[in-house]
Amino acid sequence: MEHTIIRNNEIRFARSEDVVRITPCAKNAIRFEAFPGGEVYDENFTLLPQTAEAVIEDQVSSVRMTVGEVRVQLERNGKVTFFKNGQTILEEKPELAFFSGFRHYEKNARGAFSARVTFAPQEGERFYGLGHEESGRFDLKGCSFDLRHVNAKCTIPFVYSSLGYGFLWNNPAVGNVELSVNRTRWSVGATRKIDYVVIAGTPREVAATLADLTGHAPVMPHWATGFWQSRLRYETQEDLLAVARRYKEEGVPLSAIVCDYFHWTEQGDYQFDPRYWPDVRAMADELHAMSTKLIVSVWPTINENSENYAYMRDHDLLIKTDDGTGKVFDFYGPQAEIDATNPETRAFVFSKLKAHYLDNGVDELWLDEAEPEIHPENFSNLRLSIGRGDEVGLLYPYYYVKMAYDGLKSIRDEVPVTLTRAAYTGSQKYGALVWSGDIYSSFDSLAAQVKAGLHMAMCGIPWWNTDIGGFWGGDTQSEEFRELIVRWFQYGVFSPVMRVHGNRNRHGEKKRDVKEPTGDPNEFWSFGERNTPILKDLIFLRERLRPYIETHLRVAAEKGYPVMRPMFFDYPEDPVCYTLGEQYLFGDDILFAPIVHRGQTEKSVYLPEGEWILTSSGQPYAPGWHEIHAETDAFVAFVKRGAAVLDCFRS
């Protein structure tokens, strides 16, 4: 028997299948929750609901709620439809005959439910978002995606629709989303509820509301907007310092240098191996004298040889498994994983990071393997402090970066910048600088990364970057890679953070008896005599652009607008802009069109309304399509006429 209760600005509707709760949660935003079995599960996960005015109408066949531009209609049979300014934007699609069967559940032995909700397709609709992965697609309509984190794939379950709304799936369970031509379907394997938010508005309006609902990123500190140097890996303290000293000799500013994994004594010890890193404080002091930050890699893995293993095992600070082994990863032996969702784990691990790294001059942390990476990938086997892995597993990187943020803020005033390989909705408020993982060194990968970065930008995560050059498969002696590294450096200039990294193919024998040897050098002077001055000039261009970038990073913090963003973000009324996945806006005034194909020297660029200046020539261009020539040592960028940033391109 269905019945409806309206009170306290809320609609509650009960039927045999579920109890529905509909609430206003922000300007132009409505939250929908459905609880299978009728038991209300009050959990916001990472959502920060706001108060908002709503108009509720109780009619004979339905009940409606209007919040600004968005209205939801709940029919007595359970069907839900959303409207924006009177036009249908999202409509549940029945799974059964006679227009019935809205939302589907199956209960498991643990009391959780598999659940799905299906929406009808809308003609001409396009989707953007869902975090990053190398799908190679800009418009995600017609695609299916797993809702899970793995290396090189980070799920942020949010999409922006070309119909003028955002959809936030507020559910950290492992699942799937189909954005297919015959339906849109969100489904999870184990949950206590269906929970999503619909936000009406332009891209800017939705981005602002999304930031209010999930948290605003802090203002990125000045040091982080410069050039970062990294490679897999610097084997010794002297190796790392030699690179930083070379930058100093070259007169090239180096904002940060990263010390990658296996600098440690044992996985889970969180300290440098003194055989290769004899005086970390002296190393940090020398780097600081050169205005360079030291960043160190941290993994969540721990093995039985670690001095911390027994304590963490005995105090329930590790991820447990149903099979009882506690081992979920095999990398130089079986590894357990810290349970970052447990506040006691976070406090214990950070105490070790502080004692061995931060108190010795390390500035920031790089949280690698943040998904977490588990082999085999079986989230239902994991038991976390906050719940089962298949129900809440997507939250792991959120709490992992929270560990760094809370710990760093407790000992200093500066904004933490934590490089992390995965994130979840809301991670931005903890200073998460997300990178796209261990991607392949190829032009196809570069092209896919451009699109992936734009999807990430639409998800409320404004700090994002890639390994310039890709992570693996790059041969520094090959002409193809040397062309690729230049094109990727160009892309890096116009990314929120410019950071080179990678495991370059080794030429010659390893020099030392170390557990994890380095690949070939990966510094700007390592890719051939012709490329060295080209890459050096690009680093200096980035340096000149920093005031412009920092202005827009402040806007990102205040309003939620990403620095790197799709063309339609600023030009939502231009239908062409919804098709442009290989060019984008970098702040308000720069349009960058990266060249992402081998041997390419011609780039087709679409210019929206206004007059644009080609940075390489100073020539003005009118709106429309243009073919622009750019040899390998040049790139394609335009600046709005009258914008002061044009001066940065005149070295």
Secondary structure as UniProt FT lines:
FT   STRAND          3..7
FT   TURN            8..9
FT   STRAND          10..14
FT   STRAND          18..26
FT   TURN            27..28
FT   STRAND          29..36
FT   TURN            37..38
FT   TURN            45..46
FT   STRAND          55..58
FT   STRAND          62..67
FT   TURN            68..69
FT   STRAND          70..75
FT   TURN            76..77
FT   STRAND          80..84
FT   TURN            85..86
FT   STRAND          87..92
FT   TURN            97..99
FT   STRAND          104..107
FT   TURN            109..110
FT   STRAND          113..119
FT   TURN            123..124
FT   STRAND          127..129
FT   TURN            141..142
FT   STRAND          143..147
FT   TURN            151..152
FT   STRAND          153..154
FT   STRAND          158..161
FT   TURN            162..164
FT   STRAND          165..169
FT   STRAND          175..179
FT   STRAND          184..191
FT   STRAND          194..200
FT   HELIX           203..214
FT   HELIX           222..225
FT   STRAND          227..229
FT   HELIX           237..250
FT   STRAND          256..259
FT   TURN            267..269
FT   TURN            274..276
FT   HELIX           280..289
FT   TURN            290..291
FT   STRAND          293..298
FT   STRAND          301..302
FT   TURN            304..305
FT   TURN            307..308
FT   HELIX           309..314
FT   TURN            315..316
FT   STRAND          320..321
FT   TURN            322..323
FT   STRAND          329..330
FT   STRAND          334..338
FT   TURN            340..341
FT   HELIX           343..356
FT   HELIX           358..360
FT   STRAND          364..367
FT   TURN            370..372
FT   HELIX           379..381
FT   STRAND          382..384
FT   TURN            385..386
FT   STRAND          387..388
FT   HELIX           389..392
FT   HELIX           393..395
FT   HELIX           396..411
FT   STRAND          418..420
FT   TURN            425..426
FT   HELIX           427..430
FT   STRAND          432..435
FT   HELIX           443..457
FT   TURN            458..460
FT   STRAND          464..465
FT   TURN            476..477
FT   HELIX           479..493
FT   STRAND          498..500
FT   TURN            524..525
FT   TURN            529..530
FT   HELIX           531..559
FT   STRAND          564..565
FT   HELIX           567..570
FT   TURN            572..573
FT   HELIX           575..579
FT   STRAND          584..586
FT   TURN            587..589
FT   STRAND          590..592
FT   TURN            598..599
FT   STRAND          602..607
FT   STRAND          612..614
FT   TURN            615..617
FT   STRAND          620..621
FT   STRAND          624..629
FT   TURN            632..633
FT   STRAND          637..640
FT   TURN            641..642
FT   HELIX           644..649
//
